[in-house]
Amino acid sequence: MKDTDIKRLLYTHLLCIFSIILSICIPSFFLENFSILETHLTWLCICSVFVTAVNLVLYLIVKPNASSKRSSISYKVTRFLKCCIYFLMSCFFFHVIFVLYGAPLIELVLETFLFAVILSTFTTVPCLCLLGPNIKAWLRVFSRNGVTSIWENSLQITTISSFIGTWLGAFPIPLDWERPWQMAIERKKMCRSFCVPGMVLGTVTQ
Amino acid sequence: MSGSRASIGHSMLRGIPAEYGDQATSSSSSLCRALRHSQKARNYCSQGHNNHRKTPKALMTGSLPGFIDVVRNLNSPELLEDNVISQAKAAGKRIIFYGDETWVKLFPKHFVEYDGTTSFFVSDYTEVDDNVTRHLDKVLKRGDWDMLILHYLGLDHIGHVSGPSSPLIGHKLREMDSILMKIHTSLLSEERETLVPNLLVLCGDHGMSETGGHGASSMEELNTALILISSAFERKPGDIRRPKHVQQTDLAATLAIGLGLPIPGNSVGSLLFPTVEGRPVREQLRFLHLNAVQLSKLLQENVPSYEKEPGFEQFKMSERLHGNWIRLYLEENNSEVLFNLGAKVRRQYLDALRTLSLSLSRQVAQYDIYSMLVGTVVVLEVLSLLLLSIPEALSNKAELEVPLWSPVFSLLFYLTLLVLSALHVIVCTSAESSCYFCGLSWLTAGGVMVLVSALLCAVVSALAKTFGDGKFLSKNPAHPKPRWSELDVLILLGTMGHVLSLGASSFIEEEHQTWYFLINTLCLALCHEIYRNCLLRDDSEPQQCPHVEEEFIRTAAALQDRSTGCDTLEPHGVSRSLTSLDTLRGYEKWMVLASPWVILTCCRLLRSLNQTGVQWAHRPDLGHWLTSSDHKAELSVLTALSLIVIFALVQRKCSLTSKVALALGLLGVYCYRAAIGNVLFPWQRDSKDISKGVIEARFVHVFVLGILFTGTKDLLKSQVIATDVTIKTVGLWEIYSGLVLLAALLFRPHNLPVLVFSLLIQTIMTKFIWKPLRHDAAEITIMHYWFGQAFFYFQGNSNNIATVDISAGFVGLDTYIEVPAVFLTAFATFAGPVLWASHLVSFLSSETSSGSALSHACFCYALICSFPVSAYIILVTSLRYHLFIWSVFSPKLLYEGMHILITAAICVFFTAMDQTNTKS
């Protein structure tokens, strides 16, 4: 049981990373002048869409917690809608936090918001997939000794390392770099690069 | 220009921006433009060097200012270095001076007539200039002088008070323009009689940054206009030249040559060649030769291998060519050959001058490595002693004892002392350059060496003890492994990150970002802790309510038994989650939940109040909006509101007398601000004449002293009677409120919200975070330190000397008196850290029942302040050849030094409080 879980976990993480790489490569075939640094806004959108899609698909295929006993359509619809609302709320929440951290209030609103969106795709979407719209469960997972399964453990590690990566990604801002919102990319890369070893570590240690 | 009889009108504008003489922006300087078109002016953009409150030193000596001149500049002693003024005096020139008093201090006996104006009342920008201009008509008519120096300060003051975009600047520039016109026409009419050309020099000693200050190294601060106007200059019509960039040090050499004086010995400048273009070739070459000889002499003094320098070789070559040219010239060979050779020699000389001047300016200062090493060793030893005694000092006993007197260590002590003194003698006898430490008297040096060796022994003994304890601990596996909470990890990581960031110049320039970032993260971590505690207990409460209650009481008792102290040994987690949060009801619980967000919002607002640092300093911020003259009404309302809120927040713990004193004092602050014209009274529509507000400020000072006195009296009483803890608490709070009142007086009005938010955050944190969550003394201390640092930058400070508000040092003073001025300026600059530290003292002594909390806090405060400083000293020592050493690293070192002094004072205060505590 555990071995199969670990295998599935590894595959899902590999797929996630692969989807990010794809989001870099594929659009250059369709869009002109596409590059990560120049048109980072488009790329942020595409990347978040890709990752969300992959997460959803994986969730539907793998079904780590097959616990949904009631499977009436209305229940599923409300659950889905709730998830959407939670996602939006988390986007706004992150946006507010970025502003509190010193992002300009009016200029660069779009960049800030897109960055909030991508951070919530990396953190909120897996949580929603795995735990559902259930705040109590979230708090349980993210407090000490609250993890019950290997899936939750990997979730905890990836989410926390995303946050830490974002947090560390803000450090180079005072350096004399030209365009400050290139930082979004930097942060993104940072946070991914922190996620990957985290995931691998998570899989290995189980 | 040929002779010693040329009379010079030399006017100088302080803080004149480079654009003054530039066509693009000179709508107000029409005369300059007209003059440039009449081919009588030479237009330059001179580049100065980084120095605060730049005195005329660099201009007159032509040498580069050292960084330590920043400190000396505040109270300039007489200038003994060779300079143009002394040379002119020696040559019997009659010099008249009007303007900034600094000149009179620098050149006390040089002027036949002078009128110094004090430059310290920064908010006054009309009187300082009128004081200069009123003499002008009389003096220009007289003509019994050779050199007239006018130093106008108004523009600089406007820059300091309201920034470079103020509407006042245009008026001031127009005024300066009319003065320039007056001087120029008068000089022209005089020339018609005497037929000797005059030179009018218009220059600024420094530029103006985006915020109106100066002293840093941005282009706006370094570049100033330099315009030379004389009828001796010839320029063909239609020859429009772009302003050229020259070094400020070039002016001294040019003036000396123009006046026929010897060039000052330490000048590194080269002659501005276009000024002598109108002279015959022979004289041109002679001037160039003079300058080159002086520079090469200076090079010989400073560089041992001067013969290999390219500039020196070029100079020798041009000297030879010059000889050839003179031979040809004497042979009356006035053909094209002579002309070509002359041009070649001139080119050679100019190249040689440029290279010589460059290589001289590049001469890095000689570092006094030996003294630096001694200082670093002392600092490192103290730091390692502090680090090694962490476990002991944070234990229940809270003792910091240093075992020194065992025989082995005394042997070690004497040995080290002997080695050190031998080393000292060897170094001091062999060193050829001057060394500060060798210059000290033997007694002082011996004292320092005793200190070094004693500290070394203490470190060694502490090490030995730690290892002994370590063995003991490893034998004792029952010792519980300490578990760190997220907050502790964050605090540790934040401190390490901050220390590491000090290695990069950009991070030092933008250090405020680091602190804002850290306190934001701290707030979020606190938020996480609070939510976890609240929500998870909501979950579990229904099932195990009695159990929880019982356990809560037990843990609380245990917590109170244990010293509230040690961030490494405190078991966190379960016991931490059972704090008094659940005793809170309804509204208070909501306040607890909301408090981190309130604090975050406050911090965000403060952040947009003062843009500081370098990269984003020019961004528009609320502070500028408020200080601009259009928004005086808003500023008045804000000031009044802030003062009321300050009163409301501070008065709740004061005694009645200090409540009244505080209210009157805050009223006095408003009156003071109204008197100096920052804010308006609602009934006062027309702006009446602006005074210096000395009486109002002294009124407030009296109340500050009164409150401080009552506080001290209470403290002493609590020590003598030793029964009532509340007296001591009230006394400490009164001292704190006295400091708040002083800060309210010294802060500029647009900075009063900083004070308000600081008090607000302190209140919120005390009530809703520290008390319910029961953080230990070490954590609370470090949070106080972080917030204190952040508020240092919220005030608008930066690691740049230019942002120090010197005008704060003259609140309530008529003239410059050194001790109070320095004290007030230091307090106004470091008000954030000082206020937070004094809040820490009063909070800990009132809240915690354990006696060791204060000593823990003192130890933590000392450690967390000294750690970055010691790391920074090592970093700076290793980076001393870095490009930005003077512009970025040295000011930061100055700030750190000041900060550590203040920390030492705070720690002494802590210890005194702790002593009274243990006695009672």
Boltz contact constraints between the chains, C-beta under 6 A:
constraints:
  - contact:
      token1: [A, 100]
      token2: [B, 600]
      max_distance: 6.0
  - contact:
      token1: [A, 100]
      token2: [B, 604]
      max_distance: 6.0
  - contact:
      token1: [A, 101]
      token2: [B, 520]
      max_distance: 6.0
  - contact:
      token1: [A, 102]
      token2: [B, 607]
      max_distance: 6.0
  - contact:
      token1: [A, 139]
      token2: [B, 535]
      max_distance: 6.0
  - contact:
      token1: [A, 143]
      token2: [B, 532]
      max_distance: 6.0
  - contact:
      token1: [A, 174]
      token2: [B, 506]
      max_distance: 6.0
  - contact:
      token1: [A, 174]
      token2: [B, 507]
      max_distance: 6.0
  - contact:
      token1: [A, 174]
      token2: [B, 510]
      max_distance: 6.0
  - contact:
      token1: [A, 174]
      token2: [B, 513]
      max_distance: 6.0
  - contact:
      token1: [A, 175]
      token2: [B, 506]
      max_distance: 6.0
  - contact:
      token1: [A, 176]
      token2: [B, 506]
      max_distance: 6.0
